Amino acid sequence: MFDQYPNQSRWGTGAAGLDRAAFDEGLRKHMLRVYNFMMLGLGVTGLVAFFVASTPALYVP
């Protein structure tokens, strides 16, 4: 019989020896760091937009 997915293991996910809790903790740390940078970028964008909107010389030709 032809195996359509030859690289898949029948008895596992392929992450042998990697503890699921450790993987989840590392992923959580990474995503929190990403979200914190996104929040910082959004805050900086808001401050720049406020500064531009409150300075008529920057948007009046």
CHARMM internal coordinates of N, CA and C (Angstrom, degrees):
IC EDIT
DIST 1 N 1 CA 1.4465
DIST 1 CA 1 C 1.5260
ANGL 1 N 1 CA 1 C 109.17
DIST 1 C 2 N 1.3060
ANGL 1 CA 1 C 2 N 116.66
DIHE 1 N 1 CA 1 C 2 N 139.57
DIST 2 N 2 CA 1.4562
ANGL 1 C 2 N 2 CA 122.76
DIHE 1 CA 1 C 2 N 2 CA 179.78
DIST 2 CA 2 C 1.5201
ANGL 2 N 2 CA 2 C 110.41
DIHE 1 C 2 N 2 CA 2 C -77.86
DIST 2 C 3 N 1.3389
ANGL 2 CA 2 C 3 N 115.92
DIHE 2 N 2 CA 2 C 3 N 127.64
DIST 3 N 3 CA 1.4647
ANGL 2 C 3 N 3 CA 120.41
DIHE 2 CA 2 C 3 N 3 CA 179.13
DIST 3 CA 3 C 1.5238
ANGL 3 N 3 CA 3 C 108.82
DIHE 2 C 3 N 3 CA 3 C -90.45
DIST 3 C 4 N 1.3144
ANGL 3 CA 3 C 4 N 116.59
DIHE 3 N 3 CA 3 C 4 N 115.12
DIST 4 N 4 CA 1.4661
ANGL 3 C 4 N 4 CA 121.32
DIHE 3 CA 3 C 4 N 4 CA -176.44
DIST 4 CA 4 C 1.5273
ANGL 4 N 4 CA 4 C 111.88
DIHE 3 C 4 N 4 CA 4 C -69.96
DIST 4 C 5 N 1.3276
ANGL 4 CA 4 C 5 N 117.31
DIHE 4 N 4 CA 4 C 5 N -32.56
DIST 5 N 5 CA 1.4576
ANGL 4 C 5 N 5 CA 122.05
DIHE 4 CA 4 C 5 N 5 CA -178.26
DIST 5 CA 5 C 1.5261
ANGL 5 N 5 CA 5 C 109.22
DIHE 4 C 5 N 5 CA 5 C -122.21
DIST 5 C 6 N 1.3121
ANGL 5 CA 5 C 6 N 118.64
DIHE 5 N 5 CA 5 C 6 N 82.13
DIST 6 N 6 CA 1.4651
ANGL 5 C 6 N 6 CA 120.25
DIHE 5 CA 5 C 6 N 6 CA -172.66
DIST 6 CA 6 C 1.5269
ANGL 6 N 6 CA 6 C 113.95
DIHE 5 C 6 N 6 CA 6 C -71.35
DIST 6 C 7 N 1.3138
ANGL 6 CA 6 C 7 N 119.51
DIHE 6 N 6 CA 6 C 7 N -20.57
DIST 7 N 7 CA 1.4589
ANGL 6 C 7 N 7 CA 120.90
DIHE 6 CA 6 C 7 N 7 CA -175.60
DIST 7 CA 7 C 1.5194
ANGL 7 N 7 CA 7 C 113.50
DIHE 6 C 7 N 7 CA 7 C -92.50
DIST 7 C 8 N 1.3154
ANGL 7 CA 7 C 8 N 118.19
DIHE 7 N 7 CA 7 C 8 N -2.30
DIST 8 N 8 CA 1.4563
ANGL 7 C 8 N 8 CA 120.21
DIHE 7 CA 7 C 8 N 8 CA 179.33
DIST 8 CA 8 C 1.5187
ANGL 8 N 8 CA 8 C 110.29
DIHE 7 C 8 N 8 CA 8 C -86.43
DIST 8 C 9 N 1.2998
ANGL 8 CA 8 C 9 N 115.03
DIHE 8 N 8 CA 8 C 9 N 137.90
DIST 9 N 9 CA 1.4528
ANGL 8 C 9 N 9 CA 120.27
DIHE 8 CA 8 C 9 N 9 CA 176.82
DIST 9 CA 9 C 1.5239
ANGL 9 N 9 CA 9 C 109.29
DIHE 8 C 9 N 9 CA 9 C -86.23
DIST 9 C 10 N 1.2997
ANGL 9 CA 9 C 10 N 115.51
DIHE 9 N 9 CA 9 C 10 N 141.48
DIST 10 N 10 CA 1.4542
ANGL 9 C 10 N 10 CA 119.21
DIHE 9 CA 9 C 10 N 10 CA -179.38
DIST 10 CA 10 C 1.5242
ANGL 10 N 10 CA 10 C 111.11
DIHE 9 C 10 N 10 CA 10 C -77.24
DIST 10 C 11 N 1.3251
ANGL 10 CA 10 C 11 N 118.14
DIHE 10 N 10 CA 10 C 11 N -26.47
DIST 11 N 11 CA 1.4574
ANGL 10 C 11 N 11 CA 120.94
DIHE 10 CA 10 C 11 N 11 CA -171.44
DIST 11 CA 11 C 1.5177
ANGL 11 N 11 CA 11 C 114.20
DIHE 10 C 11 N 11 CA 11 C -111.17
DIST 11 C 12 N 1.2996
ANGL 11 CA 11 C 12 N 120.73
DIHE 11 N 11 CA 11 C 12 N 9.87
DIST 12 N 12 CA 1.4537
ANGL 11 C 12 N 12 CA 120.03
DIHE 11 CA 11 C 12 N 12 CA -179.78
DIST 12 CA 12 C 1.5043
ANGL 12 N 12 CA 12 C 112.24
DIHE 11 C 12 N 12 CA 12 C -171.77
DIST 12 C 13 N 1.3068
ANGL 12 CA 12 C 13 N 114.21
DIHE 12 N 12 CA 12 C 13 N -177.76
DIST 13 N 13 CA 1.4574
ANGL 12 C 13 N 13 CA 119.48
DIHE 12 CA 12 C 13 N 13 CA -178.19
DIST 13 CA 13 C 1.5120
ANGL 13 N 13 CA 13 C 112.27
DIHE 12 C 13 N 13 CA 13 C -94.81
DIST 13 C 14 N 1.3103
ANGL 13 CA 13 C 14 N 117.85
DIHE 13 N 13 CA 13 C 14 N -8.84
DIST 14 N 14 CA 1.4482
ANGL 13 C 14 N 14 CA 120.81
DIHE 13 CA 13 C 14 N 14 CA -179.00
DIST 14 CA 14 C 1.5157
ANGL 14 N 14 CA 14 C 112.94
DIHE 13 C 14 N 14 CA 14 C 95.89
DIST 14 C 15 N 1.3062
ANGL 14 CA 14 C 15 N 118.15
DIHE 14 N 14 CA 14 C 15 N -5.71
DIST 15 N 15 CA 1.4618
ANGL 14 C 15 N 15 CA 122.15
DIHE 14 CA 14 C 15 N 15 CA -179.98
DIST 15 CA 15 C 1.5233
ANGL 15 N 15 CA 15 C 109.02
DIHE 14 C 15 N 15 CA 15 C -96.98
DIST 15 C 16 N 1.3011
ANGL 15 CA 15 C 16 N 116.15
DIHE 15 N 15 CA 15 C 16 N 60.29
DIST 16 N 16 CA 1.4575
ANGL 15 C 16 N 16 CA 120.80
DIHE 15 CA 15 C 16 N 16 CA -176.85
DIST 16 CA 16 C 1.5200
ANGL 16 N 16 CA 16 C 110.71
DIHE 15 C 16 N 16 CA 16 C -67.65
DIST 16 C 17 N 1.3088
ANGL 16 CA 16 C 17 N 116.27
DIHE 16 N 16 CA 16 C 17 N 131.16
DIST 17 N 17 CA 1.4499
ANGL 16 C 17 N 17 CA 121.36
DIHE 16 CA 16 C 17 N 17 CA 176.33
DIST 17 CA 17 C 1.5186
ANGL 17 N 17 CA 17 C 114.23
DIHE 16 C 17 N 17 CA 17 C 84.75
DIST 17 C 18 N 1.3071
ANGL 17 CA 17 C 18 N 118.59
DIHE 17 N 17 CA 17 C 18 N -9.42
DIST 18 N 18 CA 1.4636
ANGL 17 C 18 N 18 CA 120.84
DIHE 17 CA 17 C 18 N 18 CA 179.97
DIST 18 CA 18 C 1.5181
ANGL 18 N 18 CA 18 C 108.76
DIHE 17 C 18 N 18 CA 18 C -93.01
DIST 18 C 19 N 1.3171
ANGL 18 CA 18 C 19 N 115.60
DIHE 18 N 18 CA 18 C 19 N 117.21
DIST 19 N 19 CA 1.4586
ANGL 18 C 19 N 19 CA 120.96
DIHE 18 CA 18 C 19 N 19 CA -179.43
DIST 19 CA 19 C 1.5204
ANGL 19 N 19 CA 19 C 109.70
DIHE 18 C 19 N 19 CA 19 C -71.10
DIST 19 C 20 N 1.3071
ANGL 19 CA 19 C 20 N 116.71
DIHE 19 N 19 CA 19 C 20 N 132.23
DIST 20 N 20 CA 1.4722
ANGL 19 C 20 N 20 CA 121.10
DIHE 19 CA 19 C 20 N 20 CA -177.38
DIST 20 CA 20 C 1.5310
ANGL 20 N 20 CA 20 C 111.46
DIHE 19 C 20 N 20 CA 20 C -61.92
DIST 20 C 21 N 1.3332
ANGL 20 CA 20 C 21 N 117.80
DIHE 20 N 20 CA 20 C 21 N -38.86
DIST 21 N 21 CA 1.4587
ANGL 20 C 21 N 21 CA 120.94
DIHE 20 CA 20 C 21 N 21 CA 179.75
DIST 21 CA 21 C 1.5265
ANGL 21 N 21 CA 21 C 110.82
DIHE 20 C 21 N 21 CA 21 C -65.32
DIST 21 C 22 N 1.3216
ANGL 21 CA 21 C 22 N 117.37
DIHE 21 N 21 CA 21 C 22 N -39.50
DIST 22 N 22 CA 1.4663
ANGL 21 C 22 N 22 CA 120.49
DIHE 21 CA 21 C 22 N 22 CA 178.47
DIST 22 CA 22 C 1.5178
ANGL 22 N 22 CA 22 C 110.57
DIHE 21 C 22 N 22 CA 22 C -67.12
DIST 22 C 23 N 1.3226
ANGL 22 CA 22 C 23 N 116.99
DIHE 22 N 22 CA 22 C 23 N -39.81
DIST 23 N 23 CA 1.4622
ANGL 22 C 23 N 23 CA 120.80
DIHE 22 CA 22 C 23 N 23 CA 177.33
DIST 23 CA 23 C 1.5209
ANGL 23 N 23 CA 23 C 110.44
DIHE 22 C 23 N 23 CA 23 C -63.45
DIST 23 C 24 N 1.3440
ANGL 23 CA 23 C 24 N 117.28
DIHE 23 N 23 CA 23 C 24 N -45.28
DIST 24 N 24 CA 1.4613
ANGL 23 C 24 N 24 CA 121.36
DIHE 23 CA 23 C 24 N 24 CA 179.92
DIST 24 CA 24 C 1.5249
ANGL 24 N 24 CA 24 C 111.26
DIHE 23 C 24 N 24 CA 24 C -63.21
DIST 24 C 25 N 1.3325
ANGL 24 CA 24 C 25 N 117.28
DIHE 24 N 24 CA 24 C 25 N -39.09
DIST 25 N 25 CA 1.4595
ANGL 24 C 25 N 25 CA 120.53
DIHE 24 CA 24 C 25 N 25 CA 179.75
DIST 25 CA 25 C 1.5278
ANGL 25 N 25 CA 25 C 110.74
DIHE 24 C 25 N 25 CA 25 C -66.43
DIST 25 C 26 N 1.3097
ANGL 25 CA 25 C 26 N 117.15
DIHE 25 N 25 CA 25 C 26 N -42.35
DIST 26 N 26 CA 1.4597
ANGL 25 C 26 N 26 CA 120.52
DIHE 25 CA 25 C 26 N 26 CA 178.30
DIST 26 CA 26 C 1.5120
ANGL 26 N 26 CA 26 C 111.99
DIHE 25 C 26 N 26 CA 26 C -65.28
DIST 26 C 27 N 1.3174
ANGL 26 CA 26 C 27 N 116.47
DIHE 26 N 26 CA 26 C 27 N -40.66
DIST 27 N 27 CA 1.4634
ANGL 26 C 27 N 27 CA 120.50
DIHE 26 CA 26 C 27 N 27 CA 177.72
DIST 27 CA 27 C 1.5172
ANGL 27 N 27 CA 27 C 110.57
DIHE 26 C 27 N 27 CA 27 C -64.77
DIST 27 C 28 N 1.3217
ANGL 27 CA 27 C 28 N 117.05
DIHE 27 N 27 CA 27 C 28 N -40.62
DIST 28 N 28 CA 1.4662
ANGL 27 C 28 N 28 CA 120.99
DIHE 27 CA 27 C 28 N 28 CA 179.18
DIST 28 CA 28 C 1.5257
ANGL 28 N 28 CA 28 C 110.80
DIHE 27 C 28 N 28 CA 28 C -62.90
DIST 28 C 29 N 1.3265
ANGL 28 CA 28 C 29 N 117.25
DIHE 28 N 28 CA 28 C 29 N -44.22
DIST 29 N 29 CA 1.4664
ANGL 28 C 29 N 29 CA 120.94
DIHE 28 CA 28 C 29 N 29 CA 178.18
DIST 29 CA 29 C 1.5241
ANGL 29 N 29 CA 29 C 110.88
DIHE 28 C 29 N 29 CA 29 C -60.37
DIST 29 C 30 N 1.3183
ANGL 29 CA 29 C 30 N 115.66
DIHE 29 N 29 CA 29 C 30 N -44.71
DIST 30 N 30 CA 1.4628
ANGL 29 C 30 N 30 CA 119.95
DIHE 29 CA 29 C 30 N 30 CA -179.16
DIST 30 CA 30 C 1.5248
ANGL 30 N 30 CA 30 C 111.13
DIHE 29 C 30 N 30 CA 30 C -63.18
DIST 30 C 31 N 1.3171
ANGL 30 CA 30 C 31 N 117.00
DIHE 30 N 30 CA 30 C 31 N -46.06
DIST 31 N 31 CA 1.4622
ANGL 30 C 31 N 31 CA 120.21
DIHE 30 CA 30 C 31 N 31 CA -177.80
DIST 31 CA 31 C 1.5277
ANGL 31 N 31 CA 31 C 111.38
DIHE 30 C 31 N 31 CA 31 C -67.93
DIST 31 C 32 N 1.3256
ANGL 31 CA 31 C 32 N 118.58
DIHE 31 N 31 CA 31 C 32 N -35.68
DIST 32 N 32 CA 1.4627
ANGL 31 C 32 N 32 CA 120.48
DIHE 31 CA 31 C 32 N 32 CA 175.71
DIST 32 CA 32 C 1.5227
ANGL 32 N 32 CA 32 C 110.83
DIHE 31 C 32 N 32 CA 32 C -63.36
DIST 32 C 33 N 1.3270
ANGL 32 CA 32 C 33 N 116.38
DIHE 32 N 32 CA 32 C 33 N -39.35
DIST 33 N 33 CA 1.4667
ANGL 32 C 33 N 33 CA 119.74
DIHE 32 CA 32 C 33 N 33 CA 177.34
DIST 33 CA 33 C 1.5294
ANGL 33 N 33 CA 33 C 110.88
DIHE 32 C 33 N 33 CA 33 C -64.28
DIST 33 C 34 N 1.3225
ANGL 33 CA 33 C 34 N 116.62
DIHE 33 N 33 CA 33 C 34 N -43.51
DIST 34 N 34 CA 1.4668
ANGL 33 C 34 N 34 CA 121.01
DIHE 33 CA 33 C 34 N 34 CA 178.44
DIST 34 CA 34 C 1.5211
ANGL 34 N 34 CA 34 C 110.27
DIHE 33 C 34 N 34 CA 34 C -61.45
DIST 34 C 35 N 1.3362
ANGL 34 CA 34 C 35 N 116.96
DIHE 34 N 34 CA 34 C 35 N -47.24
DIST 35 N 35 CA 1.4642
ANGL 34 C 35 N 35 CA 120.27
DIHE 34 CA 34 C 35 N 35 CA -178.61
DIST 35 CA 35 C 1.5255
ANGL 35 N 35 CA 35 C 111.72
DIHE 34 C 35 N 35 CA 35 C -65.49
DIST 35 C 36 N 1.3245
ANGL 35 CA 35 C 36 N 117.78
DIHE 35 N 35 CA 35 C 36 N -35.36
DIST 36 N 36 CA 1.4652
ANGL 35 C 36 N 36 CA 120.06
DIHE 35 CA 35 C 36 N 36 CA 177.09
DIST 36 CA 36 C 1.5246
ANGL 36 N 36 CA 36 C 110.92
DIHE 35 C 36 N 36 CA 36 C -65.09
DIST 36 C 37 N 1.3305
ANGL 36 CA 36 C 37 N 117.69
DIHE 36 N 36 CA 36 C 37 N -41.30
DIST 37 N 37 CA 1.4631
ANGL 36 C 37 N 37 CA 119.88
DIHE 36 CA 36 C 37 N 37 CA 176.32
DIST 37 CA 37 C 1.5232
ANGL 37 N 37 CA 37 C 111.35
DIHE 36 C 37 N 37 CA 37 C -64.89
DIST 37 C 38 N 1.3277
ANGL 37 CA 37 C 38 N 117.00
DIHE 37 N 37 CA 37 C 38 N -38.06
DIST 38 N 38 CA 1.4615
ANGL 37 C 38 N 38 CA 120.17
DIHE 37 CA 37 C 38 N 38 CA 178.31
DIST 38 CA 38 C 1.5298
ANGL 38 N 38 CA 38 C 110.37
DIHE 37 C 38 N 38 CA 38 C -64.91
DIST 38 C 39 N 1.3268
ANGL 38 CA 38 C 39 N 117.27
DIHE 38 N 38 CA 38 C 39 N -40.91
DIST 39 N 39 CA 1.4574
ANGL 38 C 39 N 39 CA 121.11
DIHE 38 CA 38 C 39 N 39 CA 178.76
DIST 39 CA 39 C 1.5284
ANGL 39 N 39 CA 39 C 110.34
DIHE 38 C 39 N 39 CA 39 C -65.08
DIST 39 C 40 N 1.3090
ANGL 39 CA 39 C 40 N 117.62
DIHE 39 N 39 CA 39 C 40 N -41.06
DIST 40 N 40 CA 1.4569
ANGL 39 C 40 N 40 CA 121.59
DIHE 39 CA 39 C 40 N 40 CA 177.41
DIST 40 CA 40 C 1.5255
ANGL 40 N 40 CA 40 C 110.66
DIHE 39 C 40 N 40 CA 40 C -62.48
DIST 40 C 41 N 1.3147
ANGL 40 CA 40 C 41 N 117.22
DIHE 40 N 40 CA 40 C 41 N -44.25
DIST 41 N 41 CA 1.4618
ANGL 40 C 41 N 41 CA 121.16
DIHE 40 CA 40 C 41 N 41 CA 177.85
DIST 41 CA 41 C 1.5130
ANGL 41 N 41 CA 41 C 112.23
DIHE 40 C 41 N 41 CA 41 C -62.73
DIST 41 C 42 N 1.3190
ANGL 41 CA 41 C 42 N 117.19
DIHE 41 N 41 CA 41 C 42 N -40.30
DIST 42 N 42 CA 1.4617
ANGL 41 C 42 N 42 CA 120.94
DIHE 41 CA 41 C 42 N 42 CA 178.06
DIST 42 CA 42 C 1.5248
ANGL 42 N 42 CA 42 C 110.83
DIHE 41 C 42 N 42 CA 42 C -65.60
DIST 42 C 43 N 1.3258
ANGL 42 CA 42 C 43 N 117.13
DIHE 42 N 42 CA 42 C 43 N -39.05
DIST 43 N 43 CA 1.4654
ANGL 42 C 43 N 43 CA 120.82
DIHE 42 CA 42 C 43 N 43 CA 177.30
DIST 43 CA 43 C 1.5207
ANGL 43 N 43 CA 43 C 112.11
DIHE 42 C 43 N 43 CA 43 C -64.43
DIST 43 C 44 N 1.3319
ANGL 43 CA 43 C 44 N 116.81
DIHE 43 N 43 CA 43 C 44 N -44.17
DIST 44 N 44 CA 1.4673
ANGL 43 C 44 N 44 CA 120.75
DIHE 43 CA 43 C 44 N 44 CA 178.16
DIST 44 CA 44 C 1.5233
ANGL 44 N 44 CA 44 C 110.18
DIHE 43 C 44 N 44 CA 44 C -62.90
DIST 44 C 45 N 1.3312
ANGL 44 CA 44 C 45 N 117.17
DIHE 44 N 44 CA 44 C 45 N -41.94
DIST 45 N 45 CA 1.4603
ANGL 44 C 45 N 45 CA 121.20
DIHE 44 CA 44 C 45 N 45 CA 178.11
DIST 45 CA 45 C 1.5205
ANGL 45 N 45 CA 45 C 110.74
DIHE 44 C 45 N 45 CA 45 C -61.31
DIST 45 C 46 N 1.3247
ANGL 45 CA 45 C 46 N 117.30
DIHE 45 N 45 CA 45 C 46 N -42.33
DIST 46 N 46 CA 1.4635
ANGL 45 C 46 N 46 CA 121.23
DIHE 45 CA 45 C 46 N 46 CA 178.13
DIST 46 CA 46 C 1.5130
ANGL 46 N 46 CA 46 C 112.21
DIHE 45 C 46 N 46 CA 46 C -63.48
DIST 46 C 47 N 1.3258
ANGL 46 CA 46 C 47 N 116.99
DIHE 46 N 46 CA 46 C 47 N -42.04
DIST 47 N 47 CA 1.4691
ANGL 46 C 47 N 47 CA 120.24
DIHE 46 CA 46 C 47 N 47 CA 178.80
DIST 47 CA 47 C 1.5229
ANGL 47 N 47 CA 47 C 111.58
DIHE 46 C 47 N 47 CA 47 C -65.11
DIST 47 C 48 N 1.3145
ANGL 47 CA 47 C 48 N 117.59
DIHE 47 N 47 CA 47 C 48 N -42.38
DIST 48 N 48 CA 1.4660
ANGL 47 C 48 N 48 CA 121.04
DIHE 47 CA 47 C 48 N 48 CA 178.16
DIST 48 CA 48 C 1.5260
ANGL 48 N 48 CA 48 C 110.01
DIHE 47 C 48 N 48 CA 48 C -64.58
DIST 48 C 49 N 1.3288
ANGL 48 CA 48 C 49 N 117.57
DIHE 48 N 48 CA 48 C 49 N -42.18
DIST 49 N 49 CA 1.4620
ANGL 48 C 49 N 49 CA 120.77
DIHE 48 CA 48 C 49 N 49 CA 178.81
DIST 49 CA 49 C 1.5234
ANGL 49 N 49 CA 49 C 110.67
DIHE 48 C 49 N 49 CA 49 C -63.51
DIST 49 C 50 N 1.3189
ANGL 49 CA 49 C 50 N 117.37
DIHE 49 N 49 CA 49 C 50 N -40.92
DIST 50 N 50 CA 1.4623
ANGL 49 C 50 N 50 CA 120.70
DIHE 49 CA 49 C 50 N 50 CA 177.78
DIST 50 CA 50 C 1.5249
ANGL 50 N 50 CA 50 C 110.80
DIHE 49 C 50 N 50 CA 50 C -63.73
DIST 50 C 51 N 1.3329
ANGL 50 CA 50 C 51 N 116.86
DIHE 50 N 50 CA 50 C 51 N -42.87
DIST 51 N 51 CA 1.4604
ANGL 50 C 51 N 51 CA 121.06
DIHE 50 CA 50 C 51 N 51 CA 179.22
DIST 51 CA 51 C 1.5248
ANGL 51 N 51 CA 51 C 110.92
DIHE 50 C 51 N 51 CA 51 C -62.45
DIST 51 C 52 N 1.3161
ANGL 51 CA 51 C 52 N 117.75
DIHE 51 N 51 CA 51 C 52 N -44.64
DIST 52 N 52 CA 1.4670
ANGL 51 C 52 N 52 CA 121.78
DIHE 51 CA 51 C 52 N 52 CA 179.59
DIST 52 CA 52 C 1.5232
ANGL 52 N 52 CA 52 C 110.20
DIHE 51 C 52 N 52 CA 52 C -65.58
DIST 52 C 53 N 1.3202
ANGL 52 CA 52 C 53 N 117.50
DIHE 52 N 52 CA 52 C 53 N -41.99
DIST 53 N 53 CA 1.4646
ANGL 52 C 53 N 53 CA 120.85
DIHE 52 CA 52 C 53 N 53 CA -178.59
DIST 53 CA 53 C 1.5215
ANGL 53 N 53 CA 53 C 112.07
DIHE 52 C 53 N 53 CA 53 C -68.46
DIST 53 C 54 N 1.3230
ANGL 53 CA 53 C 54 N 118.04
DIHE 53 N 53 CA 53 C 54 N -26.97
DIST 54 N 54 CA 1.4632
ANGL 53 C 54 N 54 CA 120.33
DIHE 53 CA 53 C 54 N 54 CA -178.24
DIST 54 CA 54 C 1.5238
ANGL 54 N 54 CA 54 C 112.76
DIHE 53 C 54 N 54 CA 54 C -94.93
DIST 54 C 55 N 1.3247
ANGL 54 CA 54 C 55 N 118.60
DIHE 54 N 54 CA 54 C 55 N 2.88
DIST 55 N 55 CA 1.4585
ANGL 54 C 55 N 55 CA 122.93
DIHE 54 CA 54 C 55 N 55 CA 178.61
DIST 55 CA 55 C 1.5274
ANGL 55 N 55 CA 55 C 108.87
DIHE 54 C 55 N 55 CA 55 C -118.48
DIST 55 C 56 N 1.3498
ANGL 55 CA 55 C 56 N 117.65
DIHE 55 N 55 CA 55 C 56 N 98.87
DIST 56 N 56 CA 1.4679
ANGL 55 C 56 N 56 CA 120.44
DIHE 55 CA 55 C 56 N 56 CA -176.43
DIST 56 CA 56 C 1.5302
ANGL 56 N 56 CA 56 C 113.68
DIHE 55 C 56 N 56 CA 56 C -59.72
DIST 56 C 57 N 1.3066
ANGL 56 CA 56 C 57 N 118.13
DIHE 56 N 56 CA 56 C 57 N -30.83
DIST 57 N 57 CA 1.4624
ANGL 56 C 57 N 57 CA 120.47
DIHE 56 CA 56 C 57 N 57 CA -178.25
DIST 57 CA 57 C 1.5346
ANGL 57 N 57 CA 57 C 112.07
DIHE 56 C 57 N 57 CA 57 C -64.96
DIST 57 C 58 N 1.3127
ANGL 57 CA 57 C 58 N 118.09
DIHE 57 N 57 CA 57 C 58 N -19.60
DIST 58 N 58 CA 1.4621
ANGL 57 C 58 N 58 CA 121.07
DIHE 57 CA 57 C 58 N 58 CA -178.13
DIST 58 CA 58 C 1.5240
ANGL 58 N 58 CA 58 C 113.46
DIHE 57 C 58 N 58 CA 58 C -85.80
DIST 58 C 59 N 1.3404
ANGL 58 CA 58 C 59 N 117.71
DIHE 58 N 58 CA 58 C 59 N -19.65
DIST 59 N 59 CA 1.4577
ANGL 58 C 59 N 59 CA 118.19
DIHE 58 CA 58 C 59 N 59 CA -178.10
DIST 59 CA 59 C 1.5201
ANGL 59 N 59 CA 59 C 114.49
DIHE 58 C 59 N 59 CA 59 C -125.55
DIST 59 C 60 N 1.3486
ANGL 59 CA 59 C 60 N 118.80
DIHE 59 N 59 CA 59 C 60 N 3.31
DIST 60 N 60 CA 1.4692
ANGL 59 C 60 N 60 CA 122.07
DIHE 59 CA 59 C 60 N 60 CA 175.39
DIST 60 CA 60 C 1.5278
ANGL 60 N 60 CA 60 C 107.70
DIHE 59 C 60 N 60 CA 60 C -103.23
DIST 60 C 61 N 1.3473
ANGL 60 CA 60 C 61 N 116.81
DIHE 60 N 60 CA 60 C 61 N 123.20
DIST 61 N 61 CA 1.4712
ANGL 60 C 61 N 61 CA 118.74
DIHE 60 CA 60 C 61 N 61 CA -178.41
DIST 61 CA 61 C 1.5132
ANGL 61 N 61 CA 61 C 113.11
DIHE 60 C 61 N 61 CA 61 C -70.49
END
COOR INIT
IC SEED 1 N 1 CA 1 C
IC BUILD
